[in-house]
Amino acid sequence: VAVRFVVATQPPDILSPSAEDVVSPRAELHGTAPAGSALTVSRGDEVVCSVTVAADGGWRCTPAAPLPPGGVTLRAVASDTDGRTLESQAVLVHVVAGDLVGGGCGCGATGASSFAWLALGALALLRRRRVA
């Protein structure tokens, strides 16, 4: 009697960026997937980046072409060594036009920081007028 065992394999996971994060067009993506699998991150039918998953199950890749500004839905698909295809949950991120400074907090986005300083300056002037 032949017995065949099928080991359940975890689907890939996009750990960073997280859902609703604000990212730059070339933000590094990383996550987990079955070790040794071929992984592709896609935006719809467009391949964003591809990589072979490391022995520890971790992967990292950077978009081959800049992501377009606005809401972008990413998905990771892994083909494991047994030929099974596994798909991640969709992750919606918000891409800003330009690079972020100081990480993915959005607090140093190009253009956004200038606007913030302008708004703070205008607020200071309004307060000054009310006091005088």
DSSP file with accessible surface (Angstrom, degrees, kcal/mol):
  #  RESIDUE AA STRUCTURE BP1 BP2  ACC     N-H-->O    O-->H-N    N-H-->O    O-->H-N    TCO  KAPPA ALPHA  PHI   PSI    X-CA   Y-CA   Z-CA
    1    1 A V              0   0  188      0, 0.0     2,-0.4     0, 0.0     0, 0.0   0.000 360.0 360.0 360.0 123.4    0.0    0.0    0.0
    2    2 A A        -     0   0  102      2,-0.0     2,-0.5     0, 0.0     0, 0.0  -0.787 360.0-160.3 -92.4 134.6    1.5    3.3   -1.1
    3    3 A V        -     0   0  102     -2,-0.4     2,-0.5     2,-0.0     0, 0.0  -0.960   1.7-162.1-116.8 129.7    0.8    6.3    1.1
    4    4 A R        -     0   0  216     -2,-0.5     2,-0.4     2,-0.0    -2,-0.0  -0.954   3.7-157.8-114.7 127.0    1.2    9.8   -0.2
    5    5 A F        -     0   0  173     -2,-0.5     2,-0.5     2,-0.0    -2,-0.0  -0.875   0.4-159.8-102.5 135.9    1.4   12.7    2.1
    6    6 A V        -     0   0   98     -2,-0.4     2,-0.5     3,-0.0    -2,-0.0  -0.974  12.4-146.7-114.4 118.7    0.6   16.2    1.0
    7    7 A V        -     0   0  107     -2,-0.5     2,-0.2     1,-0.0    -2,-0.0  -0.759  19.1-122.0 -87.5 127.2    2.1   18.9    3.1
    8    8 A A        -     0   0   92     -2,-0.5     2,-0.4     1,-0.0    -1,-0.0  -0.505  28.4-153.5 -68.0 130.6    0.0   22.0    3.4
    9    9 A T        -     0   0   38     -2,-0.2    -1,-0.0    25,-0.0    71,-0.0  -0.925  13.2-122.4-111.1 134.6    2.0   25.0    2.2
   10   10 A Q        -     0   0  151     -2,-0.4     3,-0.1     1,-0.1    76,-0.1  -0.501  29.9-117.1 -72.2 139.9    1.3   28.5    3.4
   11   11 A P        -     0   0   62      0, 0.0    77,-0.1     0, 0.0    -1,-0.1  -0.301  41.8 -86.3 -69.0 161.0    0.4   31.0    0.8
   12   12 A P        -     0   0    4      0, 0.0     2,-0.4     0, 0.0    77,-0.3  -0.261  42.6-153.0 -64.9 158.2    2.8   34.0    0.2
   13   13 A D  E     -A   32   0A  74     19,-3.0    19,-1.7    75,-0.2     2,-0.8  -1.000  12.5-142.2-136.9 131.9    2.4   37.0    2.3
   14   14 A I  E     +A   31   0A  10     -2,-0.4    17,-0.3    17,-0.2    60,-0.0  -0.873  24.7 173.5 -91.4 110.7    3.3   40.7    1.6
   15   15 A L  E     +     0   0A  77     15,-1.7    16,-0.2    -2,-0.8    -1,-0.2   0.790  54.7  64.3 -88.0 -33.9    4.5   42.0    4.9
   16   16 A S  E    S+A   30   0A  41     14,-2.3    14,-2.6     1,-0.2    -1,-0.3  -0.973  93.7  33.6-146.7 128.5    5.7   45.4    3.7
   17   17 A P  S    S-     0   0    4      0, 0.0    -1,-0.2     0, 0.0     2,-0.1   0.521  89.7-148.9 -75.1 155.4    4.2   47.6    2.6
   18   18 A S    >   -     0   0   60      1,-0.2     3,-2.0    -2,-0.1    -3,-0.1  -0.436  37.7 -67.8 -84.3 166.5    1.1   46.9    4.7
   19   19 A A  T 3  S+     0   0   62      1,-0.3    74,-0.2    -2,-0.1    -1,-0.2  -0.263 121.6  11.1 -56.2 135.8   -2.4   47.6    3.5
   20   20 A E  T 3  S+     0   0  111     72,-3.8    -1,-0.3     1,-0.2    73,-0.2   0.464  91.1 147.3  73.6   5.1   -3.1   51.4    3.2
   21   21 A D    <   -     0   0   59     -3,-2.0    73,-3.1    71,-0.3     2,-0.5  -0.356  49.9-125.4 -65.6 152.4    0.6   52.3    3.6
   22   22 A V  E     +c   94   0B  48     82,-0.6     2,-0.3    71,-0.2    73,-0.2  -0.897  41.6 174.0 -98.2 124.2    1.9   55.4    1.7
   23   23 A V  E     -c   95   0B  11     71,-2.7    73,-2.5    -2,-0.5    81,-0.0  -0.883  32.7-109.9-132.4 162.4    4.9   54.4   -0.4
   24   24 A S    >   -     0   0   19     -2,-0.3     3,-1.7    71,-0.2    75,-0.2  -0.452  43.3-101.8 -83.8 164.1    7.3   55.7   -3.0
   25   25 A P  T 3  S+     0   0   16      0, 0.0    42,-2.4     0, 0.0    74,-0.1   0.744 122.5  37.9 -61.3 -23.1    7.1   54.4   -6.6
   26   26 A R  T 3  S+     0   0  116     40,-0.2     3,-0.1    36,-0.1    73,-0.0  -0.070  82.6 156.6-118.6  33.8   10.1   52.2   -6.1
   27   27 A A    <   -     0   0   16     -3,-1.7     2,-0.2     1,-0.1    -4,-0.0  -0.318  48.4-110.6 -60.8 138.2    9.4   51.1   -2.5
   28   28 A E        -     0   0   92     34,-0.2     2,-0.4    32,-0.0    34,-0.2  -0.514  32.5-152.5 -69.9 136.6   11.1   47.8   -1.5
   29   29 A L  E     + B   0  61A   2     32,-3.4    32,-2.5    -2,-0.2     2,-0.3  -0.868  20.0 168.5-108.0 143.6    8.5   45.0   -1.1
   30   30 A H  E     +AB  16  60A  49    -14,-2.6   -14,-2.3    -2,-0.4   -15,-1.7  -0.993   8.6 125.1-153.9 160.1    9.1   42.0    1.2
   31   31 A G  E     -AB  14  59A   3     28,-1.8    28,-1.9    -2,-0.3     2,-0.3  -0.907  47.7 -70.9-176.0-155.3    7.3   39.1    2.8
   32   32 A T  E     +AB  13  58A  60    -19,-1.7   -19,-3.0    -2,-0.3    26,-0.2  -0.904  41.1 151.4-129.6 156.0    7.2   35.4    3.3
   33   33 A A        -     0   0   12     24,-1.9     3,-0.1    -2,-0.3     6,-0.1  -0.947  57.6 -54.3-167.4 170.0    6.5   32.4    1.0
   34   34 A P  S >  S-     0   0   23      0, 0.0     3,-1.9     0, 0.0    19,-0.2  -0.331  70.3 -98.9 -58.3 132.8    7.5   28.7    0.8
   35   35 A A  T 3  S+     0   0   51      1,-0.3    46,-0.3    20,-0.2    20,-0.2  -0.223 104.5  13.9 -55.1 136.0   11.3   28.5    0.7
   36   36 A G  T 3  S+     0   0   40     17,-1.6    -1,-0.3    18,-0.3    18,-0.1   0.368  93.3 134.9  81.9  -5.8   12.8   28.0   -2.8
   37   37 A S    <   -     0   0    0     -3,-1.9    16,-2.8    17,-0.2     2,-0.6  -0.367  61.6-115.1 -76.4 155.8    9.6   29.0   -4.6
   38   38 A A  E     -EF  52  79C  54     41,-2.1    41,-2.5    14,-0.2     2,-0.4  -0.825  38.5-163.7 -87.6 122.6    9.5   31.4   -7.6
   39   39 A L  E     -EF  51  78C   1     12,-3.1    12,-2.5    -2,-0.6     2,-0.4  -0.919  13.3-174.1-117.5 137.0    7.6   34.5   -6.5
   40   40 A T  E     -EF  50  77C  41     37,-2.6    37,-2.7    -2,-0.4     2,-0.5  -0.998  11.9-153.7-128.2 129.7    6.1   37.2   -8.6
   41   41 A V  E     -EF  49  76C   0      8,-3.0     7,-3.1    -2,-0.4     8,-1.5  -0.897  25.4-174.1 -99.7 131.1    4.5   40.4   -7.3
   42   42 A S  E     -EF  47  75C  23     33,-3.1    33,-1.9    -2,-0.5     2,-0.5  -0.895  32.7-151.7-127.9 157.4    1.9   41.8   -9.7
   43   43 A R  E >  S-E   46   0C  80      3,-2.9     3,-2.0    -2,-0.3     2,-0.3  -0.942  81.1 -53.1-122.2  98.5   -0.4   44.8  -10.1
   44   44 A G  T 3  S-     0   0   67     -2,-0.5    31,-0.1    29,-0.4     0, 0.0  -0.514 122.4 -20.7  65.3-126.8   -3.3   43.3  -12.1
   45   45 A D  T 3  S+     0   0  173     -2,-0.3     2,-0.5    -3,-0.1    -1,-0.3   0.472 119.0  99.7 -90.1  -2.6   -1.7   41.6  -15.1
   46   46 A E  E <  S-E   43   0C  79     -3,-2.0    -3,-2.9     1,-0.0     2,-0.4  -0.738  72.9-131.6 -91.7 127.2    1.5   43.7  -14.8
   47   47 A V  E     -E   42   0C  83     -2,-0.5    -5,-0.3    -5,-0.2     3,-0.1  -0.623  21.7-177.1 -75.0 125.6    4.5   42.0  -13.2
   48   48 A V  E     -     0   0C   4     -7,-3.1    16,-2.7    -2,-0.4    17,-0.4   0.870  65.2 -26.8 -88.1 -47.8    6.0   44.4  -10.6
   49   49 A a  E     -E   41   0C   9     -8,-1.5    -8,-3.0    14,-0.2    -1,-0.4  -0.977  54.1-149.1-163.5 159.3    9.0   42.2   -9.6
   50   50 A S  E     +E   40   0C  74     -2,-0.3     2,-0.3   -10,-0.2   -10,-0.2  -0.982  21.2 160.2-135.4 149.1   10.1   38.6   -9.4
   51   51 A V  E     -E   39   0C  43    -12,-2.5   -12,-3.1    -2,-0.3     2,-0.5  -0.984  39.9-110.9-160.5 157.9   12.4   36.8   -7.0
   52   52 A T  E     -E   38   0C 103     -2,-0.3   -14,-0.2   -14,-0.2     2,-0.2  -0.867  44.0-116.2 -94.5 130.7   13.3   33.3   -5.7
   53   53 A V        -     0   0    4    -16,-2.8   -17,-1.6    -2,-0.5     6,-0.2  -0.450  31.4-116.4 -71.6 135.2   12.3   32.9   -2.1
   54   54 A A    >   -     0   0   49      4,-2.4     3,-2.1   -19,-0.2   -18,-0.3  -0.136  28.2-100.7 -66.5 166.0   15.3   32.4    0.3
   55   55 A A  T 3  S+     0   0   99      1,-0.3   -20,-0.2   -20,-0.2    -1,-0.1   0.781 123.4  56.7 -60.8 -27.6   15.8   29.2    2.4
   56   56 A D  T 3  S-     0   0  141      2,-0.1    -1,-0.3   -22,-0.1     3,-0.1   0.439 120.8-107.9 -84.7   0.9   14.3   31.0    5.4
   57   57 A G  S <  S+     0   0   11     -3,-2.1   -24,-1.9     1,-0.3     2,-0.2   0.478  78.7 127.2  88.4   2.6   11.1   31.7    3.5
   58   58 A G  E     -B   32   0A  22    -26,-0.2    -4,-2.4    -5,-0.0     2,-0.3  -0.620  34.2-176.2 -93.3 151.7   11.8   35.5    3.2
   59   59 A W  E     -B   31   0A  10    -28,-1.9   -28,-1.8    -2,-0.2     2,-0.3  -0.988   7.8-175.8-143.5 152.5   11.8   37.5    0.0
   60   60 A R  E     +B   30   0A 134     -2,-0.3     2,-0.3   -30,-0.2   -30,-0.2  -0.987  11.4 161.5-144.1 141.3   12.5   41.1   -1.0
   61   61 A a  E     -B   29   0A  13    -32,-2.5   -32,-3.4    -2,-0.3   -10,-0.1  -0.984  26.5-139.7-157.8 158.1   12.2   42.8   -4.3
   62   62 A T        -     0   0   70     -2,-0.3   -12,-0.2   -34,-0.2   -34,-0.2  -0.953  41.7 -93.7-118.2 138.2   12.0   46.3   -5.8
   63   63 A P        -     0   0    2      0, 0.0   -14,-0.2     0, 0.0   -15,-0.1  -0.230  24.3-142.4 -52.9 134.3    9.6   47.2   -8.6
   64   64 A A  S    S+     0   0   82    -16,-2.7   -15,-0.1     1,-0.1   -16,-0.1   0.854  91.7  24.7 -66.3 -34.8   11.3   47.0  -12.0
   65   65 A A  S    S-     0   0   51    -17,-0.4    -1,-0.1   -40,-0.1     0, 0.0  -0.942 106.0 -87.8-126.9 149.0    9.4   50.1  -13.2
   66   66 A P        -     0   0   74      0, 0.0   -40,-0.2     0, 0.0    -2,-0.1  -0.268  43.7-115.8 -57.4 139.8    8.1   52.8  -10.9
   67   67 A L        -     0   0    6    -42,-2.4     3,-0.1   -43,-0.1     5,-0.0  -0.511  36.7-106.2 -71.4 145.2    4.6   52.1   -9.5
   68   68 A P        -     0   0   45      0, 0.0    27,-0.3     0, 0.0    -1,-0.1  -0.415  40.2 -95.6 -73.1 149.7    2.0   54.7  -10.8
   69   69 A P  S    S+     0   0   91      0, 0.0     2,-0.2     0, 0.0    27,-0.2  -0.301  87.6  35.9 -62.2 148.6    0.7   57.4   -8.3
   70   70 A G  E    S-D   95   0B  35     25,-2.8    25,-2.9    -3,-0.1     2,-0.3  -0.641 107.3 -10.3 109.2-165.2   -2.5   56.6   -6.5
   71   71 A G  E     -D   94   0B  56     23,-0.2     2,-0.4    -2,-0.2    23,-0.2  -0.562  62.7-176.7 -74.3 127.0   -4.1   53.5   -5.2
   72   72 A V  E     -D   93   0B   5     21,-3.0    21,-2.9    -2,-0.3     2,-0.6  -0.996  15.8-149.5-128.9 127.6   -2.2   50.3   -6.3
   73   73 A T  E     -D   92   0B  70     -2,-0.4   -29,-0.4    19,-0.2     2,-0.3  -0.879  17.8-166.3 -99.6 123.6   -3.3   46.8   -5.5
   74   74 A L  E     -D   91   0B   1     17,-3.0    17,-2.5    -2,-0.6     2,-0.3  -0.843   8.4-176.9-110.6 147.5   -0.5   44.3   -5.2
   75   75 A R  E     -F   42   0C  99    -33,-1.9   -33,-3.1    -2,-0.3     2,-0.4  -0.995  14.7-146.4-139.6 141.3   -0.6   40.5   -5.1
   76   76 A A  E     -F   41   0C   0     -2,-0.3    12,-3.0    13,-0.3     2,-0.4  -0.921  12.2-169.3-108.5 134.9    2.2   37.9   -4.6
   77   77 A V  E     -FG  40  87C  38    -37,-2.7   -37,-2.6    -2,-0.4     2,-0.4  -0.994   4.3-167.1-124.4 126.3    2.0   34.5   -6.4
   78   78 A A  E     -FG  39  86C   0      8,-2.9     8,-3.1    -2,-0.4     2,-0.6  -0.940  12.5-158.1-115.6 135.7    4.4   31.8   -5.5
   79   79 A S  E     -FG  38  85C  53    -41,-2.5   -41,-2.1    -2,-0.4     6,-0.2  -0.957  25.3-149.4-108.1 110.6    5.0   28.6   -7.5
   80   80 A D    >   -     0   0   13      4,-2.5     3,-2.1    -2,-0.6   -44,-0.1  -0.162  30.2 -94.3 -78.5 176.5    6.5   26.1   -5.0
   81   81 A T  T 3  S+     0   0  111    -46,-0.3    -1,-0.1     1,-0.3   -45,-0.0   0.672 124.2  57.5 -67.1 -15.4    9.0   23.3   -5.8
   82   82 A D  T 3  S-     0   0  116      2,-0.1    -1,-0.3     0, 0.0    -2,-0.0   0.347 120.8-105.4 -94.2   4.8    6.1   20.8   -6.2
   83   83 A G  S <  S+     0   0   60     -3,-2.1     2,-0.2     1,-0.3    -2,-0.1   0.512  73.8 140.3  87.3   4.0    4.5   22.9   -8.9
   84   84 A R        -     0   0   75      1,-0.0    -4,-2.5    -5,-0.0     2,-0.5  -0.586  44.5-140.8 -80.3 144.8    1.6   24.3   -6.8
   85   85 A T  E     -G   79   0C  95     -2,-0.2     2,-0.4    -6,-0.2    -6,-0.2  -0.922  19.3-173.6-108.1 128.6    0.7   27.9   -7.2
   86   86 A L  E     -G   78   0C  33     -8,-3.1    -8,-2.9    -2,-0.5     2,-0.4  -0.955   6.7-155.1-123.7 141.0   -0.2   29.9   -4.1
   87   87 A E  E     -G   77   0C 103     -2,-0.4   -10,-0.2   -10,-0.2     3,-0.1  -0.931   8.5-136.1-122.5 141.2   -1.6   33.4   -4.0
   88   88 A S        -     0   0    6    -12,-3.0   -75,-0.2    -2,-0.4     2,-0.1  -0.293  35.3 -89.3 -80.4 170.7   -1.4   36.1   -1.3
   89   89 A Q        -     0   0  160    -77,-0.3   -13,-0.3     1,-0.1   -75,-0.2  -0.474  54.7 -96.6 -69.8 152.5   -4.2   38.4   -0.2
   90   90 A A        -     0   0   42     -2,-0.1     2,-0.5   -15,-0.1   -15,-0.2  -0.488  36.1-156.0 -73.0 142.6   -4.4   41.6   -2.1
   91   91 A V  E     - D   0  74B  14    -17,-2.5   -17,-3.0    -2,-0.1     2,-0.5  -0.985   1.9-153.1-124.3 118.9   -2.7   44.6   -0.5
   92   92 A L  E     + D   0  73B  59     -2,-0.5   -72,-3.8   -19,-0.2   -71,-0.3  -0.823  20.8 175.7 -92.2 123.7   -3.8   48.1   -1.4
   93   93 A V  E     - D   0  72B   0    -21,-2.9   -21,-3.0    -2,-0.5     2,-0.6  -0.858  28.9-126.5-122.3 162.5   -1.1   50.8   -1.1
   94   94 A H  E     -cD  22  71B  65    -73,-3.1   -71,-2.7    -2,-0.3     2,-0.4  -0.945  22.9-155.6-113.8 114.0   -1.1   54.5   -1.9
   95   95 A V  E     -cD  23  70B   7    -25,-2.9   -25,-2.8    -2,-0.6     2,-0.3  -0.763   5.4-151.4 -93.9 130.0    1.8   55.5   -4.1
   96   96 A V        -     0   0   38    -73,-2.5     2,-0.9    -2,-0.4     4,-0.1  -0.688  26.5-107.9 -95.9 152.4    3.0   59.1   -4.0
   97   97 A A  S    S+     0   0   74     -2,-0.3     2,-0.2   -73,-0.1   -73,-0.1  -0.716  92.7  15.5 -79.0 108.8    4.6   60.9   -7.0
   98   98 A G  S    S-     0   0   32     -2,-0.9     2,-0.2    11,-0.1    -2,-0.2  -0.500 102.2 -54.7 114.3 174.2    8.2   61.1   -5.9
   99   99 A D        -     0   0   99    -75,-0.2    11,-1.1    -2,-0.2     2,-0.3  -0.619  45.9-124.7 -91.2 149.1   10.3   59.5   -3.2
  100  100 A L  B     -H  109   0D  30     -2,-0.2     2,-0.4     9,-0.2     3,-0.3  -0.667  19.1-147.3 -86.8 146.7    9.6   59.4    0.5
  101  101 A V  S    S+     0   0   97      7,-0.7     7,-0.3    -2,-0.3     5,-0.1  -0.939  76.6  18.9-113.1 134.4   12.2   60.7    2.9
  102  102 A G  S    S-     0   0   69     -2,-0.4     3,-0.4     5,-0.1    -1,-0.2   0.809 120.6 -65.2  81.8  30.1   12.5   59.1    6.3
  103  103 A G  S >  S-     0   0   50     -3,-0.3     3,-0.6     1,-0.2     5,-0.2  -0.416  80.7 -44.6  93.3-166.7   10.7   55.8    5.7
  104  104 A G  T 3  S+     0   0   49      1,-0.2   -82,-0.6    -2,-0.1    -1,-0.2   0.100  97.4 105.2 -94.1  21.6    7.1   55.0    4.9
  105  105 A b  T 3  S-     0   0   80     -3,-0.4    -1,-0.2    -4,-0.1    -2,-0.1   0.697  79.2-133.2 -75.9 -18.4    5.4   57.3    7.4
  106  106 A G  S X  S+     0   0   24     -3,-0.6     3,-1.0   -84,-0.2    -1,-0.1   0.355  78.6 111.5  84.2  -7.8    4.4   59.8    4.7
  107  107 A b  T 3  S+     0   0   98      1,-0.3    -5,-0.1    -5,-0.1    -3,-0.1   0.683  81.7  38.4 -76.4 -15.2    5.7   62.6    6.9
  108  108 A G  T 3  S+     0   0   16     -7,-0.3    -7,-0.7    -5,-0.2    -1,-0.3   0.034  79.6 148.8-121.3  26.7    8.5   63.4    4.6
  109  109 A A  B <>  -H  100   0D   6     -3,-1.0     4,-1.9    -9,-0.2     3,-0.5  -0.363  59.7 -98.7 -63.1 137.7    6.9   62.9    1.2
  110  110 A T  T  4 S+     0   0   88    -11,-1.1     2,-0.5     1,-0.2    -1,-0.1  -0.365 109.1   7.8 -57.2 130.2    8.3   65.1   -1.5
  111  111 A G  T  > S+     0   0   43      1,-0.1     4,-1.9    -3,-0.1    -1,-0.2  -0.169 116.8  78.3  89.3 -42.1    6.0   68.1   -1.9
  112  112 A A  H  > S+     0   0   49     -2,-0.5     4,-2.3    -3,-0.5    -2,-0.2   0.896  91.4  51.2 -68.6 -38.6    3.9   67.1    1.1
  113  113 A S  H  X S+     0   0   43     -4,-1.9     4,-2.3     2,-0.2    -1,-0.2   0.899 109.1  51.3 -67.9 -36.9    6.5   68.5    3.6
  114  114 A S  H  > S+     0   0   80     -5,-0.3     4,-2.2     1,-0.2    -1,-0.2   0.921 110.6  49.0 -62.6 -42.1    6.6   71.8    1.8
  115  115 A F  H  X S+     0   0  146     -4,-1.9     4,-2.7     2,-0.2    -2,-0.2   0.908 109.1  53.0 -63.3 -40.9    2.8   72.0    1.9
  116  116 A A  H  X S+     0   0   46     -4,-2.3     4,-2.5     1,-0.2    -2,-0.2   0.923 110.0  47.5 -62.2 -43.4    2.9   71.2    5.6
  117  117 A W  H  X S+     0   0  186     -4,-2.3     4,-2.4     2,-0.2    -1,-0.2   0.905 111.7  50.7 -64.8 -39.9    5.3   74.0    6.3
  118  118 A L  H  X S+     0   0  122     -4,-2.2     4,-2.4     2,-0.2    -2,-0.2   0.930 111.1  48.4 -62.3 -43.8    3.3   76.5    4.2
  119  119 A A  H  X S+     0   0   46     -4,-2.7     4,-2.4     1,-0.2    -2,-0.2   0.910 111.4  49.5 -64.3 -42.4    0.1   75.5    6.2
  120  120 A L  H  X S+     0   0  100     -4,-2.5     4,-2.3     2,-0.2    -1,-0.2   0.901 110.8  50.6 -64.1 -40.0    1.9   75.9    9.5
  121  121 A G  H  X S+     0   0   36     -4,-2.4     4,-2.2     2,-0.2    -2,-0.2   0.923 110.5  48.7 -63.0 -43.4    3.2   79.3    8.4
  122  122 A A  H  X S+     0   0   49     -4,-2.4     4,-2.3     1,-0.2    -2,-0.2   0.916 110.8  51.1 -63.7 -40.5   -0.3   80.5    7.4
  123  123 A L  H  X S+     0   0   81     -4,-2.4     4,-2.3     1,-0.2    -1,-0.2   0.917 108.8  51.2 -62.7 -42.4   -1.7   79.2   10.7
  124  124 A A  H  X S+     0   0   61     -4,-2.3     4,-2.1     1,-0.2    -1,-0.2   0.909 110.1  49.7 -62.2 -41.6    0.9   81.2   12.6
  125  125 A L  H  X S+     0   0  105     -4,-2.2     4,-2.1     1,-0.2    -1,-0.2   0.905 109.9  50.8 -64.6 -40.6    0.1   84.4   10.6
  126  126 A L  H  X S+     0   0   90     -4,-2.3     4,-1.7     1,-0.2    -2,-0.2   0.915 111.2  48.0 -63.7 -41.7   -3.7   84.0   11.3
  127  127 A R  H  X S+     0   0  163     -4,-2.3     4,-1.7     1,-0.2    -1,-0.2   0.892 109.4  53.7 -64.9 -38.8   -3.0   83.5   15.0
  128  128 A R  H  X S+     0   0  184     -4,-2.1     4,-1.9     1,-0.2    -1,-0.2   0.900 108.0  50.2 -63.2 -41.3   -0.8   86.6   15.1
  129  129 A R  H  < S+     0   0  202     -4,-2.1    -1,-0.2     1,-0.2    -2,-0.2   0.870 108.7  52.0 -64.4 -39.1   -3.5   88.7   13.5
  130  130 A R  H  < S+     0   0  207     -4,-1.7    -1,-0.2     1,-0.2    -2,-0.2   0.859 110.7  48.0 -66.9 -36.1   -6.1   87.6   16.0
  131  131 A V  H  <        0   0  130     -4,-1.7    -2,-0.2    -5,-0.1    -1,-0.2   0.887 360.0 360.0 -71.2 -39.0   -3.8   88.5   18.9
  132  132 A A     <        0   0  117     -4,-1.9    -3,-0.1    -5,-0.2    -4,-0.0   0.226 360.0 360.0 -74.2 360.0   -2.9   92.0   17.6
